């Protein structure tokens, strides 16, 4: 299971989202991949 920090790095790396869209996109990403924050 990916950590939250790794998820953010991965999202930046593959450029799925613009910087201002990181938070909502990260929430969707976590839900879609069943990643638990914290």
N, CA and C atoms as a LAMMPS dump frame, in Angstrom:
ITEM: TIMESTEP
0
ITEM: NUMBER OF ATOMS
114
ITEM: BOX BOUNDS ff ff ff
-5.0000000000000000e+02 5.0000000000000000e+02
-5.0000000000000000e+02 5.0000000000000000e+02
-5.0000000000000000e+02 5.0000000000000000e+02
ITEM: ATOMS id mol type element x y z
1 1 1 N 0.847 -1.198 0
2 1 2 C 0 0 0
3 1 3 C 0.887 1.255 0
4 2 1 N 0.564 2.194 -0.872
5 2 2 C 1.348 3.411 -0.973
6 2 3 C 1.078 4.325 0.212
7 3 1 N 2.116 5.044 0.626
8 3 2 C 1.914 6.054 1.658
9 3 3 C 1.376 7.329 1.013
10 4 1 N 0.86 8.224 1.825
11 4 2 C 0.304 9.465 1.318
12 4 3 C 1.38 10.283 0.606
13 5 1 N 2.593 10.32 1.177
14 5 2 C 3.69 11.075 0.57
15 5 3 C 4.044 10.499 -0.799
16 6 1 N 4.098 9.18 -0.898
17 6 2 C 4.394 8.535 -2.181
18 6 3 C 3.302 8.832 -3.208
19 7 1 N 2.072 8.886 -2.756
20 7 2 C 0.957 9.188 -3.656
21 7 3 C 1.092 10.59 -4.246
22 8 1 N 1.438 11.549 -3.386
23 8 2 C 1.62 12.933 -3.838
24 8 3 C 2.764 13.008 -4.84
25 9 1 N 3.878 12.325 -4.55
26 9 2 C 5.014 12.309 -5.475
27 9 3 C 4.609 11.724 -6.815
28 10 1 N 3.869 10.637 -6.779
29 10 2 C 3.454 9.953 -7.996
30 10 3 C 2.534 10.846 -8.826
31 11 1 N 1.617 11.521 -8.164
32 11 2 C 0.697 12.42 -8.858
33 11 3 C 1.47 13.564 -9.523
34 12 1 N 2.437 14.119 -8.807
35 12 2 C 3.258 15.172 -9.404
36 12 3 C 4.036 14.633 -10.593
37 13 1 N 4.574 13.456 -10.44
38 13 2 C 5.448 12.876 -11.452
39 13 3 C 4.709 12.628 -12.763
40 14 1 N 3.524 12.075 -12.678
41 14 2 C 2.797 11.757 -13.903
42 14 3 C 1.93 12.919 -14.381
43 15 1 N 1.944 14.029 -13.619
44 15 2 C 1.287 15.271 -14.031
45 15 3 C -0.191 15.09 -14.363
46 16 1 N -0.908 14.415 -13.497
47 16 2 C -2.349 14.242 -13.709
48 16 3 C -3.106 15.528 -13.416
49 17 1 N -2.547 16.326 -12.517
50 17 2 C -3.289 17.485 -12.039
51 17 3 C -2.416 18.726 -11.983
52 18 1 N -3.052 19.873 -12.048
53 18 2 C -2.354 21.132 -11.798
54 18 3 C -2.228 21.321 -10.29
55 19 1 N -1.249 22.147 -9.873
56 19 2 C -0.97 22.305 -8.454
57 19 3 C -2.199 22.668 -7.629
58 20 1 N -3.057 23.544 -8.16
59 20 2 C -4.226 23.962 -7.382
60 20 3 C -5.277 22.863 -7.282
61 21 1 N -5.114 21.805 -8.075
62 21 2 C -6.081 20.708 -8.061
63 21 3 C -5.575 19.484 -7.296
64 22 1 N -4.417 19.618 -6.656
65 22 2 C -3.805 18.472 -5.984
66 22 3 C -4.734 17.87 -4.929
67 23 1 N -5.312 18.711 -4.076
68 23 2 C -6.084 18.164 -2.954
69 23 3 C -7.31 17.359 -3.382
70 24 1 N -8.23 17.92 -4.186
71 24 2 C -9.388 17.114 -4.602
72 24 3 C -8.984 15.894 -5.411
73 25 1 N -7.942 16.049 -6.237
74 25 2 C -7.492 14.923 -7.048
75 25 3 C -6.86 13.85 -6.182
76 26 1 N -6.134 14.27 -5.145
77 26 2 C -5.526 13.305 -4.234
78 26 3 C -6.594 12.526 -3.484
79 27 1 N -7.659 13.213 -3.089
80 27 2 C -8.768 12.542 -2.408
81 27 3 C -9.394 11.481 -3.317
82 28 1 N -9.635 11.843 -4.582
83 28 2 C -10.19 10.882 -5.534
84 28 3 C -9.218 9.734 -5.756
85 29 1 N -7.936 10.071 -5.884
86 29 2 C -6.903 9.058 -6.106
87 29 3 C -6.876 8.057 -4.956
88 30 1 N -6.938 8.577 -3.741
89 30 2 C -6.922 7.716 -2.562
90 30 3 C -8.164 6.833 -2.508
91 31 1 N -9.315 7.391 -2.815
92 31 2 C -10.549 6.611 -2.812
93 31 3 C -10.492 5.508 -3.863
94 32 1 N -10.009 5.869 -5.065
95 32 2 C -9.956 4.907 -6.158
96 32 3 C -8.973 3.781 -5.876
97 33 1 N -7.926 4.082 -5.112
98 33 2 C -6.905 3.083 -4.835
99 33 3 C -6.969 2.56 -3.406
100 34 1 N -8.004 2.975 -2.68
101 34 2 C -8.216 2.537 -1.306
102 34 3 C -6.976 2.761 -0.435
103 35 1 N -6.395 3.956 -0.567
104 35 2 C -5.234 4.332 0.243
105 35 3 C -5.738 5.052 1.489
106 36 1 N -5.246 4.612 2.632
107 36 2 C -5.651 5.241 3.881
108 36 3 C -4.675 6.353 4.236
109 37 1 N -5.191 7.543 4.491
110 37 2 C -4.331 8.642 4.913
111 37 3 C -4.057 8.516 6.406
112 38 1 N -2.863 9 6.809
113 38 2 C -2.491 8.915 8.217
114 38 3 C -1.993 7.611 8.505
